[in-house]
Amino acid sequence: MPERLAEMLLDLWTPLIILWITLPSCIYMAPMNQSQVLMNGSHLELSRLSEEQRILNRSKRGWVWNQMFVLEEFSGPEPILVGRLHTDLDPGSKKIKYILSGDGAGTIFQINDITGDIHAIKRLDREEKAEYTLTAQAVDWETNKPLEPPSEFIIKVQDINDNAPEFLNGPYHATVPEMSILGTSVTNVTATDADDPVYGNSAKLVYSILEGQPYFSIEPETAIIKTALPNMDREAKEEYLVVIQAKDMGGHSGGLSGTTTLTVTLTDVNDNPPKFAQSLYHFSVPEDVVLGTAIGRVKANDQDIGENAQSSYDIIDGDGTALFEVTSDAQAQDGVIRLRKPLDFETKKSYTLKVEAANVHTDPRFSSRGPFKDTATVKIVVEDADEPPVFSSPTYLLEVHENAALNSVIGQVTARDPDITSSPIRFSIDRHTDLERQFNINADDGKITLATPLDRELSVWHNITIIATEIRNHSQISRVPVAIKVLDVNDNAPEFASEYEAFLCENGKPGQVIQTVSAMDKDDPKNGHYFLYSLLPEMVNNPNFTIKKNEDNSLSILAKHNGFNRQKQEVYLLPIIISDSGNPPLSSTSTLTIRVCGCSSDGVVQSCNVEAYVLPIGLSMGALIAILACIILLLVIVVLFVTLRRHKNEPLIIKDDEDVRENIIRYDDEGGGEEDTEAFDIATLQNPDGINGFLPRKDIKPDLQFMPRQGLAPVPNGVDVDEFINVRLHEADNDPTAPPYDSIQIYGYEGRGSVAGSLSSLESTTSDSDQNFDYLSDWGPRFKRLGELYSVGESDKET
């Protein structure tokens, strides 16, 4: 405490000494009509020259000082004296009063209105307000009239070192790569001091490290933190806590200080190679495992993290490089060994692999530490499993001629049990692939035989599936596809490719090509089709036509002469023999129809046979078509007319055979009673009184259209309403277009002979009072209660 008090007194007296030294330089010539403010220590005087002095004498030089100082954070028992106001007009007679106004006047600063002493009555804090602007004035004690113009001055709060440095953004976090060189910059921190930075050393900060040596250092003035040790290893220690101090007063004793923490994390670099946890791995796998199945995992550990720890795995040597592969699992950072090709326990029972793990990302700066890779040996033992039969070939292709004999052998499939036990095999055909059962197979030796005849022209290929099953274990089966190709034999004779009809012009020329025909053969010879054409032996010397073979395997028919006349012969039939080149060759005879037609001068066919008969009467083909169309149209009109007439003359009386009541929907109708033995006869429901009499009519809306009547004018109030209603009723009754239309509805007849009789009240001739309901008791228990209710009702009425 004595040291701090001495520093505070030093800070207080230093500006006063500087003021005393520099005070003469502040003298200047004041105007004669202005007051002079004099500062002597802490005494402020206001002097005013007399009127005579201003006239006779030159203006007196005075001290001009418009500032006062007060120490902050002063907390003595009495108010602190800041300064004193005084004017030359005050002779000491106490007739002058001093007034103070401005910032803090009356609340912070108080003036003695007689002596002019200014006191600070509150504790001041420069960090809250550094200066106060006030105005002083001298007035007459009695009249309060100003004796001189007001004077403005400033009271400045003098700073003391009362604020410690603060790290506003702390605590701090920073990173630096591991293995960094000495002096690598990590980060910088900043502290602030609320004290006056231009007055003294209260805000002059010096930084230091309290905790964190010898790993880091800090620049005292700039607060830049650097590494103090080279090659710090993250794998040894990843995080460091550094305590930083900022001290004011230039770091001298007695200054205030503040601290913060800095957490430094070393980031990873690839400075460690991968290393297998063990040098030898053992795995076992069944021989029937599915391709692509994971057999085992190998892992090379890397002390680095992130992408620096990523490793790729490869098989670099061994006797199973073609059967196995290793893939890298980026998530688990290990290598997965998978099967690429099928295994066979009977062929090889174990394999040895050499697996290498190498870093994906390497850093050239640490290449001197050795290769960033490692190797391990993997031994894989194949376990025996009960395997299904194995065919000698994955697919079979068989060929058979379409004329092969039934039960002849087409081919053979073979299969074996790969296990050591070598179970016998049984063969069968999957009948889903041979629905027509065209083939059979010997269950013991796998020979395929023909079951039904083949026809290449219907189906060239037959695809079946053969099943091989172990006799000792029927669950072990295998399948193989067998493709059977049907070979062609010459069993189809050639024929015309289509139905040809040739036309010969009457005015044709000799040697003119009448028609060109081609042949087709359903067979498919290896060297392609080659046809031979000829006429029948008895028509070789045909006087009318001849044939000519073309290079494209077609045939042209030529006319031998001209002057054909369709009046003499309209149609010529020309039989042609077509032979193929098969072994043995087959042939067929196809007949070409040649019609004689009338042609134009340029050889265009105009008519062949129909027009020859109609032309003599002068009618063309178009005229005949038009006449035929008109006849058909007239027939359609007559049929429609007759149909409409029949529909219009249909009688309105319902015939017995179309009685609409035949379509009755029966619910719980009562029927005719116990004696009615024909309850389901529709005649029972018909009224016998109306069978031979009136027959009901169909409801038909009248064709008449009733003309709307003229609107009636409003009637006077004295018109008889009854007469008005009767008129309207008469009009409605005589209006044939207004519903309901004239019709008779026949309701279901109940029947005769029932003990209950008719329940309808329409034919009842007695009143309720004349009826006796005692008979209801004779109908059974269902009607007994009903009779009792009616009997009670009748007795109540009599009472």
Order of alpha helices (4+ residues) and beta strands (2+ residues): alpha-beta-beta-alpha-beta-beta-beta-beta-beta-beta-beta-beta-beta-beta-beta-beta-beta-beta-beta-beta-beta-beta-beta-beta-beta-beta-beta-beta-beta-beta-beta-beta-beta-beta-beta-beta-beta-beta-beta-beta-beta-beta-beta-beta-beta-alpha-alpha-alpha-alpha
